[in-house]
Amino acid sequence: MSIKCPIIEAPEARSTPRTKDDNGSWLSADGPYLTYIKQSCSRQPNLELPDGRNRAIMLCDRQHVRATVLELNSEGKMLSPAEFPHVTQLRNHFSQLRKLRQDGQSHRTIYLVEGLNTEVIALLGDELQVDPMFFVTHERTSTYLRWPYEPNLAPCLPSLIDGNRSFAASYYDIRALSEEFGSFSVGCAESGRDALRTKLGKDWEPTVILHRKCSFWKTTFSNQNDWSVPGLYGAEHQDLHENAYMTTCFTTTPNATMTYLPGKQLS
């Protein structure tokens, strides 16, 4: 499949030391979930700052987010999926779901979320009681690498990971680009994940290999038959940066953008 990818310049990399304003506010919109994130920074310093090597658009500026909700009835049969292309619609869905829970009705729900921004994180995190580190891990492209101003990013001990509640998986996708750019590596502007290209002799191959990621989280509420599963996926590469995407990628955005790092020349 051939896609159009306009080229834009990647944001400047941060090089300044940490300040008191580095309190996790980059991760979530205002609300109870952001308050919880700020309170958690002392025990999880990874929450304070975004990945310094991820040159994607900041979470607060991302627009390409959509969700599909799958519900199972009491017999375990899947109902017709509902699509929510806007955060407002998803927020209304949770408002209705809270009323049903108050009436004692059990629900088993799967949320397929493509792309992330601060509003979606605030909503999912609060409604589904998601550990903020779940979003941080999904967002990072260099989990164990850090700049001098970053906190320690030691990986979590395997004994502390509950695979029945949360896990992440990386995979690769192949796309054909209609634009020419002289670089072996570009990055998705919506996520910062790599898109790799190669040469055959002197000519660039028309295809790129995209690094993708999906993450899974399960929340079980007081009623053991009532659970929700958000699956995070990277947005279909809206933008690409040179050198530098929560459970299936289910659609393809027709227009994408490639961006390149300052100082790099495109041939």
C-alpha positions as CSV (number, residue, x, y, z in Angstrom):
1,M,0.0,0.0,0.0
2,S,1.4,3.4,-1.0
3,I,0.9,6.4,1.3
4,K,1.7,10.1,1.1
5,C,4.0,11.4,3.8
6,P,4.7,15.2,3.7
7,I,8.0,16.0,5.2
8,I,8.2,18.4,8.2
9,E,11.0,19.2,10.7
10,A,11.2,17.4,14.0
11,P,10.9,19.4,17.3
12,E,14.1,20.6,18.9
13,A,15.5,18.1,21.5
14,R,15.5,19.3,25.1
15,S,18.9,19.9,26.6
16,T,18.1,21.8,29.8
17,P,18.3,20.4,33.4
18,R,15.2,19.2,35.3
19,T,13.2,21.9,37.1
20,K,10.4,21.9,39.6
21,D,7.9,22.1,36.7
22,D,8.9,18.5,35.6
23,N,6.1,17.0,37.6
24,G,4.5,14.6,35.2
25,S,2.1,17.2,33.7
26,W,3.4,16.3,30.2
27,L,1.5,13.0,30.5
28,S,-2.0,13.9,31.3
29,A,-4.6,16.6,31.0
30,D,-5.8,18.4,34.2
31,G,-7.9,16.3,36.5
32,P,-7.8,13.6,39.2
33,Y,-5.5,11.4,37.2
34,L,-2.9,14.1,36.8
35,T,-3.1,14.8,40.5
36,Y,-2.3,11.1,41.0
37,I,0.6,11.2,38.6
38,K,2.2,14.1,40.4
39,Q,1.8,12.3,43.7
40,S,3.4,9.2,42.2
41,C,6.5,11.0,40.8
42,S,8.5,10.6,44.1
43,R,8.3,6.8,43.8
44,Q,8.3,6.6,40.0
45,P,10.7,9.4,38.7
46,N,10.1,8.1,35.1
47,L,6.8,9.9,35.3
48,E,8.4,13.3,35.5
49,L,9.7,13.7,32.0
50,P,8.9,12.4,28.5
51,D,11.5,10.4,26.6
52,G,14.2,12.9,25.6
53,R,15.1,10.8,22.6
54,N,11.6,10.6,21.3
55,R,11.3,13.5,18.8
56,A,7.6,13.1,18.3
57,I,5.0,15.8,18.6
58,M,4.2,16.4,22.3
59,L,1.3,14.4,23.7
60,C,-0.8,17.5,24.3
61,D,-0.6,18.5,20.6
62,R,-1.5,15.2,19.1
63,Q,-4.8,15.0,17.3
64,H,-5.0,11.6,15.7
65,V,-6.7,9.5,18.3
66,R,-9.7,7.1,18.0
67,A,-11.2,4.3,19.9
68,T,-13.3,1.2,19.2
69,V,-15.3,-0.4,22.0
70,L,-16.2,-4.1,22.0
71,E,-18.6,-5.3,24.6
72,L,-19.5,-8.9,25.6
73,N,-22.9,-9.8,26.9
74,S,-23.7,-12.1,29.8
75,E,-23.3,-15.1,27.5
76,G,-19.9,-14.1,26.3
77,K,-21.0,-13.1,22.8
78,M,-19.4,-10.0,21.2
79,L,-21.8,-7.2,20.5
80,S,-21.5,-4.8,17.5
81,P,-18.4,-2.6,17.9
82,A,-18.9,1.1,18.6
83,E,-16.4,3.6,17.2
84,F,-15.5,6.8,19.0
85,P,-13.4,9.1,16.8
86,H,-13.5,11.9,19.3
87,V,-12.6,12.1,23.0
88,T,-15.9,13.7,23.9
89,Q,-17.8,10.7,22.6
90,L,-15.6,8.3,24.6
91,R,-16.1,10.5,27.7
92,N,-19.9,10.2,27.3
93,H,-19.6,6.5,26.9
94,F,-17.9,6.2,30.3
95,S,-20.5,8.5,31.9
96,Q,-23.2,6.0,30.8
97,L,-21.2,3.1,31.9
98,R,-20.9,4.5,35.4
99,K,-24.6,4.7,35.7
100,L,-25.0,1.1,34.6
101,R,-22.5,-0.1,37.2
102,Q,-24.3,1.8,39.9
103,D,-27.4,-0.2,38.9
104,G,-25.5,-3.4,39.5
105,Q,-25.2,-4.4,35.8
106,S,-21.9,-6.2,35.0
107,H,-20.0,-5.3,31.8
108,R,-17.0,-6.8,30.1
109,T,-15.5,-4.4,27.7
110,I,-12.5,-4.2,25.4
111,Y,-11.2,-0.8,24.3
112,L,-9.0,-0.6,21.2
113,V,-7.3,2.8,21.2
114,E,-5.2,4.0,18.3
115,G,-2.9,6.9,19.1
116,L,-2.6,8.8,22.4
117,N,-2.8,12.3,23.8
118,T,-3.1,13.8,27.2
119,E,-7.0,13.9,27.2
120,V,-7.3,10.2,26.4
121,I,-4.7,9.3,29.0
122,A,-6.5,11.3,31.6
123,L,-9.8,9.6,30.7
124,L,-8.6,6.0,30.5
125,G,-6.3,6.3,33.4
126,D,-9.0,7.6,35.7
127,E,-11.9,5.5,34.5
128,L,-10.0,2.2,34.2
129,Q,-7.6,2.8,37.2
130,V,-4.5,2.4,35.0
131,D,-1.0,2.6,36.5
132,P,0.6,5.8,34.8
133,M,3.8,3.8,34.1
134,F,1.7,1.8,31.6
135,F,1.4,4.9,29.4
136,V,5.0,6.0,30.0
137,T,6.3,2.6,28.9
138,H,4.1,2.6,25.8
139,E,5.2,6.1,24.9
140,R,9.0,5.6,25.3
141,T,11.2,4.6,22.4
142,S,14.4,4.3,24.5
143,T,13.2,2.9,27.7
144,Y,16.6,2.3,29.3
145,L,18.6,5.2,27.7
146,R,18.6,8.6,29.3
147,W,20.0,12.1,29.1
148,P,22.1,13.4,32.1
149,Y,19.1,15.5,33.3
150,E,16.7,12.5,33.3
151,P,15.9,10.3,36.4
152,N,17.1,6.8,36.7
153,L,15.2,4.5,34.2
154,A,16.0,1.1,35.6
155,P,13.8,-1.6,34.2
156,C,11.1,-3.2,36.3
157,L,12.1,-6.5,37.9
158,P,10.4,-9.5,36.1
159,S,9.0,-10.6,39.5
160,L,7.0,-7.3,39.7
161,I,5.4,-7.7,36.3
162,D,1.9,-9.2,36.3
163,G,1.4,-10.6,32.8
164,N,-2.3,-11.2,33.4
165,R,-2.8,-7.5,34.0
166,S,-0.4,-5.7,31.7
167,F,2.1,-6.4,28.9
168,A,3.5,-4.8,25.7
169,A,4.5,-6.2,22.4
170,S,6.6,-4.7,19.5
171,Y,6.1,-5.7,15.9
172,Y,6.9,-4.4,12.4
173,D,4.8,-3.2,9.6
174,I,5.7,-2.5,5.9
175,R,4.6,0.5,3.9
176,A,5.4,1.9,0.5
177,L,6.0,5.7,0.5
178,S,5.3,7.9,-2.5
179,E,7.8,10.5,-1.5
180,E,11.6,10.3,-1.9
181,F,13.9,11.1,1.1
182,G,17.6,10.4,1.4
183,S,17.8,8.8,4.7
184,F,18.0,5.3,6.1
185,S,15.9,6.2,9.1
186,V,12.9,8.4,9.7
187,G,10.6,8.6,12.7
188,C,6.8,8.8,13.1
189,A,5.9,12.3,14.3
190,E,2.9,10.9,16.2
191,S,5.0,8.4,18.2
192,G,8.7,8.8,17.4
193,R,9.1,5.2,16.5
194,D,11.5,4.3,13.7
195,A,10.7,3.8,10.1
196,L,13.7,2.1,8.4
197,R,14.7,2.2,4.7
198,T,17.5,0.6,2.7
199,K,19.2,0.9,-0.7
200,L,19.6,-1.5,-3.6
201,G,22.7,-0.3,-5.2
202,K,22.4,3.5,-5.6
203,D,18.6,3.5,-5.5
204,W,16.4,3.8,-2.5
205,E,13.9,1.0,-1.9
206,P,10.3,2.3,-2.1
207,T,9.2,0.5,1.1
208,V,9.9,1.3,4.8
209,I,9.8,-1.0,7.8
210,L,7.8,0.6,10.6
211,H,8.4,-0.2,14.3
212,R,5.0,-0.5,15.9
213,K,4.0,-1.3,19.5
214,C,0.8,-2.4,21.2
215,S,0.2,-2.5,25.0
216,F,-2.5,-4.3,27.0
217,W,-4.0,-3.5,30.4
218,K,-6.8,-5.3,32.3
219,T,-8.9,-3.8,35.0
220,T,-11.2,-6.0,37.2
221,F,-13.8,-4.1,39.2
222,S,-15.5,-5.1,42.4
223,N,-17.8,-7.4,40.5
224,Q,-15.5,-10.1,39.3
225,N,-17.6,-10.5,36.1
226,D,-17.1,-6.9,35.3
227,W,-13.8,-6.0,33.6
228,S,-12.4,-3.6,31.0
229,V,-9.4,-4.1,28.8
230,P,-7.8,-1.1,27.1
231,G,-5.5,-1.9,24.2
232,L,-3.1,0.8,23.0
233,Y,-1.7,1.1,19.5
234,G,0.5,3.6,17.8
235,A,-1.3,5.9,15.4
236,E,-0.9,5.1,11.8
237,H,2.2,7.2,11.1
238,Q,0.7,10.6,10.6
239,D,4.1,12.3,10.5
240,L,7.6,11.0,10.1
241,H,10.8,12.5,11.6
242,E,14.1,11.7,10.0
243,N,16.4,9.7,12.3
244,A,15.0,9.6,15.2
245,Y,3.9,4.3,17.1
246,M,-3.4,0.3,23.7
247,T,-4.5,-3.5,21.3
248,T,-4.7,-3.6,17.3
249,C,-4.0,-1.1,14.6
250,F,-7.4,-1.3,12.9
251,T,-7.4,1.4,10.2
252,T,-5.0,3.3,8.1
253,T,-4.9,7.1,8.0
254,P,-4.6,8.2,4.3
255,N,-2.2,11.1,4.8
256,A,1.0,11.0,6.8
257,T,3.9,13.4,7.3
258,M,7.6,12.7,7.5
259,T,9.8,15.0,9.6
260,Y,13.5,15.3,9.7
261,L,15.9,16.2,12.5
262,P,17.5,19.7,12.3
263,G,21.0,19.6,10.7
264,K,20.2,16.6,8.5
265,Q,20.0,17.1,4.8
266,L,17.5,15.3,2.7
267,S,18.7,14.3,-0.8
